[in-house]
Amino acid sequence: MKSLWLLLACALLSPAASAALERAELIGLAASVLRIEAPRASGGYSLGSGVAVGAGQVITNCHVTRDAQAIHVVRGGVRWPASAQVANPERDLCLLTVPGLVAPLARFGNAGSLAIGQMLSALGYTGGMGIQSSDGEVIELHRHDGGHVIQTSNWFSSGASGGGLFDERGLLVGILTFRLRGGEAHYYAAPVEWVQQLIDGASRPAAATSPSALPYWQVPPASQPPFLRAVLMRRESRWGDLATLAREWLQTVADDAEPWYLLGLALVRLDRPDEALAALECSLHLAPSHGAVRSSLDALRATSLPTTTALKPRRSAPCPA
């Protein structure tokens, strides 16, 4: 075990280690991030990550444990079997009961207090082998199901699912969940508030549901939340569809900066600069520190005619959809 942790220390002390946390802090946090092994009933083997969040409790993604014949948690060469799990499959979070587990517990932060551009550190068993760290920043905070799904630039791949996303104070703010293919920063984590809600409800008999249902990000595109449908529309340059989606989105959440931003981007591509300017100004009013919104707005202002009729949103009322 000593040699394994020596290798871990060397990996986390490499130049690629996260700038969001001191390297010694990363090594400490890594002890609470565990490897998950789950042979599947249908054949094959699922490898993932998990985070120790309570006495004998480990959080991971349900897509890691789905269809598992058995689940083992591994740390430092020691393996513990999970005796039960409580699932919220729609959110892709499963809470494992692991009797006798020896691991330091992650301290909870608050995903709702994160800011766009804030530095974060991700820890998980990327590739299913040794633990790795990745530094990055918050790209977007997507409102969904009473929380904020965190989109970051922290790179991770298969095996890191269920790993931890930590803020600059070493507090757990999210659980690494999925990534979308493509060149952009499409890495997503479940907010820690969802983990706390699962822990709080774990003692209820009705909470012991099957993890087999598909999570929100694996259901057919038409049933996915609007922030994921918007990704596909942008990739396919479906600007008219994106504008329609954003306007429908705004009918329910006019105080969310994201649909205003997407509406502005779509209207720019549809050559409607006055309307685009108004939408982007609404987005910036709601999220003044959002760098991507400000950059898009500055670029549009630089190319718009001086006689533009776009009005700045009034602070006393939401922008009209």
N, C-alpha and C positions, 0 to 999 in steps of 0.2 A: 504493500500500500504506500510506503514511504517513497519508493521510486516513482510510482504513478503520479503522486502529487508533486514530485520534483519536476517531472515532465510537464505537468499542468502549469506550474509556476513559470517554467521557461517559455511555454507557449503564450501565456498571458503577459509576460514581460517583454515580448518581442516588439519591434517598432510598430507593428500593425495593431497593437493593443489600443483600446478605446481612449480617446482624449477626454471623454465626458467624465471619467472617474480616474482617481489615482490607481496605479497598477496594483498596489497592495490591497486596495479596496476591492478590485476585481477578483483577486485571488480569494478573498474572503467570501464574496458573493457567490463564486463558482461552487462553493461547498453546498449551497442550498439548491443548486440546479442538478438534476439527476437524469440518468439515462433510463428510458422505458423500453422494455422488450416485451413483445406480444405476438406469439405464434397464432396465426389465424386458422379458424375452423375450416375455411375454404382452401387452405394451403398458403404457403408463403409465410413471411415474417415481417412484422411491423416494428420499426425502430423509431423512437421519438425521444422527447425530453419532457421533464416535469419539474415542478418547483415545490419544495417543502413549504407548506403554508400553515401547518398546525401539527399538534402531537399525533404522529401516525397518519398524517393527511398530506397527500400530494395532488396538486392540480396538473392536468394535462389536457390535450385536445381529445375530444371523442373520436375524431377520425383516426387517431393513433390506436385506440383500444377497440374500435369497432370490429365485431366479429372475432374477438380474441378468445382463444381457448383458455389462456392463462395470461396473467400480467405480472411482470417482475420489475421491480425498481432496483437500479444498480448504482452503487456509489463506491468508488475506491476498490473495486473488485469484489465487494460484498453484495449479495443479491437477496432482496426481500420479496416474498410473494404478496400481491395485493389480495385482500380477502373480500372486498366489495367495492362498488363504485356507485356514486350518485351522479346522474347525468342531466345536463341541459343541452340536448343535442342540437337545438336550433341555434344556440350560441356557441356550439362546439367546445363546451367545457365539461370535463368529467373530473370529479373529486374522488380520488382513490383512498381507500382505507388500507394502511400498510402497517400491521402490527409489528412492534419492535424496531421500527425505522430509527436510525441514528443519523440525524442531519440537522444543521442549524436552520432555523426558520427565516424565511424572507420577511422583511418588514414592509408593510403596505404603505404606499403613497396614495396619490389621488390623480387619476387620469383626467378628471374634469378640470383640474387646475393647470394642465399643461398648456404651453403656448406654441404657436407655429414658430419653427426655427430652434426650439429648445433642444439641447444636446441630450442624447440618450445612449445607453449601452445595452447591447443584446448579448445574451449568453445562452448557448444551446449546443447540442451535439450535432452540429452541421455535418452531413454525410454519414451520420449514425456512428461515428467513431469517437475521437477525442473531442472534448469540449472546446469551443472557440468563442471568441468575443468579436463584436463588430460595433464600431462607433457610427453614429449617424444623428439625424435630427428629425424633428416632427415636420412632416410635409403637410398633413391635413388632419383634422379631427372631425370624423364623420358621425353625425348624430344618427343613432340607430338603437331601437329597442330600449330606450331609457338611459343610454350611455353614449360614450364617444369611442367608436372604433378608431384606433390610432394607426395612421399611415405614416411610415417612416422611411428613411434612406438606409436603415440598418440592414445590411445584406445578410440573408440566411437562406438555406435550402433544406432539402429533405433531411429529416433527422432532428432538426431544430424545432419542429412543431411542438408546442407545449413548453418551450423554454421561456426565460424571463427577460423582460424589458425593464430597465432600471433608469431612474433619473440621476441627476448629479449628486444627490445625497445618498445614493445607494438604496433608494426605496423602490419597491416593485410597483410599477404603474401599468404593466400590461403583460399578456401571455402571447408569445409569438404563435401565429395561427396559420396564415397562408400568404402566398405570394402569387402575383399574376405575371405571366410571361411578357417579356417586352423589355425595351431598353430603359424605361423610366423607373422611378423609385416606387414600385408597387409592392410594398411589404406591409402586412397588416397584423395588428395585435388586438386581442380582446382587452377591454379596460378592466383594471383590477377591481372596480366596483362590482362587476359581474361575478368575480370570484368570491367576493365577500358575501354577496347575496346567495350564492350556491352553498357556502359554508353555513350561513345562518339558517338555511332551509333544509340542511342535510339530515336533521333529526326527524323530519316529518316523513311518515310512511309513504305518502304520495310522491315524495321527491325521488324515490328510487326507480327512476324510469329507465327505459332501454336507451342506450346510446346509438341505436341503429338508424334513427331518423337523420336525414340530411341537414346540415347546417345552412344558414342563410346564403353562404357564398358558393355552395355546391348545388343548389336547386336550379332549375332551368332559368335562363336569363330573364324571361318575362316576369318571374316571381322574385327576383333578387331586389334588394333595396336600390333606390335610385342612384346612389353614389357609385355602385358597381355597374349599373346599366349605362351610366354616363361614360365610364371608361371605355366600354366597347364602342359607343357612338363616336367618341373622339378618335379612336383608332381607325374607324372606318370612314371618318370624315362625314358623318351623317349630321350635318349642322342643323338642318331643319328639325330633325327628330330630337336633337339635343335641346334646341330652343323650346320645343313643345314639352319635353320632359321637365325642363327647369321651370316653366310657367306652371305646370301641374303641381310640381313640388312646392312652389311658392304659395299655392292656395292653402296649404296646411301649415307651412313654417316660414312665414314672411320675414321672421327675425333671424334666419339662418344665412350667414354670409355665403355659404357654398353654392346654393342654387342661383343666387344673384351673379356670382362669379362665372358659373357655367353658362348662364344666359348671356352675359356680356361677351364671353369668348365665341359663342355661337353667332351672335349678332354681328360681331366683327367679320367673321367668315362669310356671313350672308350680306355683307356690304351695307349694313344699316348702322353707321357710326354714331348717330345721335342717340339712338336707343341703347346701343352698346355702352356708350359713355355713361348714360344714366344708370344702367344696371351695375357697371363696375364701381361707380361712385357709391351706390347703395351697399355693395359688398364691402368696400373699404370703410364705410361708416360703421358697419357692424363688426369688422375685424381690422382695426387700424394698423395692427402690426404684421398683417399678412403680406409678406414680401412679393409673392407671385401676383397678387391682386394689384399691388401698387405698381409693379413693373408693367403689367398689362395696361393699366390706366395711364401711366406716363407715356408709354409707346403710342397709345391711341390719341392722347392729347397732342402729342408731337406731330401727328399726321392729320389731325382733324382741321377743318376749316375754321377760321376765327369766328365765323358767323354761326357756329353751332348753336342749336337751341336747347341742348341738354341742360337740365337744371340740377343743381346739387340737392341731395335729399335733405329734408328738414329733420332736425334732431328730435322734434316733438312728436313725430308720427312715423310709422314704418313706410318704406318706399312702396308705391303702388305696384302690384303685379301686372 
